[in-house]
């Protein structure tokens, strides 16, 4: 990760850190990597990219699209009016295919990393290759 990316601190960081802690506690689908990032689209929304073991039964989307879901603010995850939490979820095999195939959401994340608009919230030390793949 670039030094510039390490300095980027969004307003939603504390909420995202709590969210990621909760996801790390899930045993059936272990969280391997979580990145908070700010792509060019939907400014102000909190984007969280997660790589989860067994997500989607470890399948690779035939339409070359990563799974994205958005949520309105809640009492547990407050955001300014009009902003959303957006989760982009994948598994290790699909991430590899997405990076190799230049899938749009993978490219968007990689661009945010290069631009210093991304922050790693959690990276499983046994799966450093996933972060290297994105950061490379």
Wavefront OBJ file of the C-alpha trace (Angstrom):
o trace
v 0.000 0.000 0.000
v 1.271 3.437 -0.803
v 2.171 5.909 1.950
v -0.412 8.300 0.565
v -3.141 5.687 1.034
v -2.114 5.189 4.651
v -2.759 8.902 5.370
v -6.279 9.040 3.892
v -8.736 9.080 6.814
v -12.444 9.244 5.914
v -15.174 10.286 8.341
v -16.716 6.812 8.305
v -13.519 5.089 9.496
v -14.708 4.333 13.088
v -17.994 2.826 11.883
v -16.225 0.772 9.211
v -13.702 -0.523 11.741
v -16.585 -1.719 13.968
v -18.327 -3.307 10.975
v -15.158 -5.143 9.946
v -14.611 -6.365 13.528
v -18.075 -7.911 13.393
v -17.337 -9.545 10.054
v -14.053 -10.925 11.371
v -16.022 -12.790 14.049
v -17.946 -14.812 11.441
v -16.476 -18.313 11.375
v -18.369 -19.889 8.452
v -17.044 -17.298 6.006
v -13.719 -15.984 7.339
v -12.830 -12.415 6.404
v -9.470 -12.316 4.628
v -9.237 -8.669 3.568
v -11.225 -5.472 4.150
v -10.482 -2.141 2.473
v -12.308 1.160 2.876
v -12.030 3.165 -0.331
v -13.413 6.165 -2.197
v -13.922 5.610 -5.924
v -14.780 8.440 -8.291
v -18.478 7.457 -8.374
v -20.942 8.222 -5.576
v -18.769 10.717 -3.678
v -19.222 10.577 0.063
v -20.561 7.023 0.166
v -18.582 4.612 2.322
v -17.262 1.807 0.098
v -15.972 -1.334 1.816
v -14.341 -4.071 -0.248
v -14.173 -7.461 1.477
v -12.589 -10.722 0.419
v -14.333 -13.562 2.250
v -13.408 -17.227 2.190
v -16.354 -19.256 0.864
v -18.317 -16.157 -0.234
v -20.743 -17.189 -2.965
v -19.621 -20.799 -2.515
v -16.264 -19.638 -3.925
v -17.821 -19.258 -7.351
v -16.756 -16.812 -10.067
v -19.494 -14.642 -11.531
v -20.040 -15.610 -15.199
v -20.972 -11.986 -16.021
v -17.634 -10.676 -14.686
v -19.262 -8.568 -11.977
v -18.358 -8.427 -8.303
v -21.275 -8.448 -5.865
v -22.197 -4.984 -4.564
v -24.945 -4.115 -2.097
v -25.827 -0.726 -0.614
v -27.398 0.244 2.697
v -28.947 3.446 3.927
v -27.587 4.897 7.181
v -28.761 3.298 10.427
v -28.367 4.059 14.124
v -25.434 1.605 14.158
v -23.925 3.030 10.988
v -24.721 6.745 10.790
v -23.763 8.663 7.660
v -24.580 12.158 6.447
v -27.943 12.568 4.711
v -28.046 11.084 1.228
v -24.999 8.870 1.701
v -24.865 5.073 1.753
v -22.708 2.202 2.892
v -21.684 0.132 -0.147
v -20.203 -3.337 0.343
v -18.346 -5.023 -2.501
v -17.889 -8.693 -1.641
v -15.892 -11.461 -3.263
v -13.867 -14.608 -2.597
v -10.151 -15.173 -3.330
v -10.644 -17.039 -6.624
v -13.090 -14.480 -7.961
v -10.780 -11.634 -6.910
v -7.950 -13.177 -8.921
v -10.231 -13.495 -11.956
v -11.501 -9.926 -11.480
v -8.011 -8.430 -11.351
v -6.760 -10.488 -14.316
v -9.899 -9.714 -16.311
v -10.052 -6.018 -15.403
v -13.573 -6.255 -14.021
v -14.942 -2.732 -13.388
v -15.227 -2.882 -9.582
v -11.781 -4.451 -9.235
v -10.267 -1.749 -11.445
v -12.141 0.903 -9.454
v -10.623 -0.372 -6.197
v -7.139 -0.589 -7.681
v -7.443 2.987 -8.971
v -8.506 4.217 -5.524
v -5.455 2.446 -4.069
v -3.158 4.155 -6.591
v -4.798 7.540 -5.932
v -4.372 7.261 -2.159
v -8.106 7.019 -1.514
v -8.073 3.598 0.147
v -7.247 2.262 3.574
v -6.723 -1.366 4.572
v -8.861 -2.094 7.622
v -7.957 -5.784 7.972
v -5.617 -8.109 6.139
v -5.246 -11.717 7.238
v -1.494 -12.283 7.584
v -1.832 -15.723 5.976
v -3.339 -14.179 2.828
v -1.041 -11.244 2.072
v -1.076 -12.264 -1.576
v -4.614 -10.861 -1.891
v -3.511 -7.371 -0.925
v -0.439 -7.654 -3.143
v -2.713 -8.637 -6.027
v -4.846 -5.513 -5.555
v -1.952 -3.190 -4.797
v 0.209 -4.533 -7.629
l 1 2 3 4 5 6 7 8 9 10 11 12 13 14 15 16 17 18 19 20 21 22 23 24 25 26 27 28 29 30 31 32 33 34 35 36 37 38 39 40 41 42 43 44 45 46 47 48 49 50 51 52 53 54 55 56 57 58 59 60 61 62 63 64 65 66 67 68 69 70 71 72 73 74 75 76 77 78 79 80 81 82 83 84 85 86 87 88 89 90 91 92 93 94 95 96 97 98 99 100 101 102 103 104 105 106 107 108 109 110 111 112 113 114 115 116 117 118 119 120 121 122 123 124 125 126 127 128 129 130 131 132 133 134 135 136
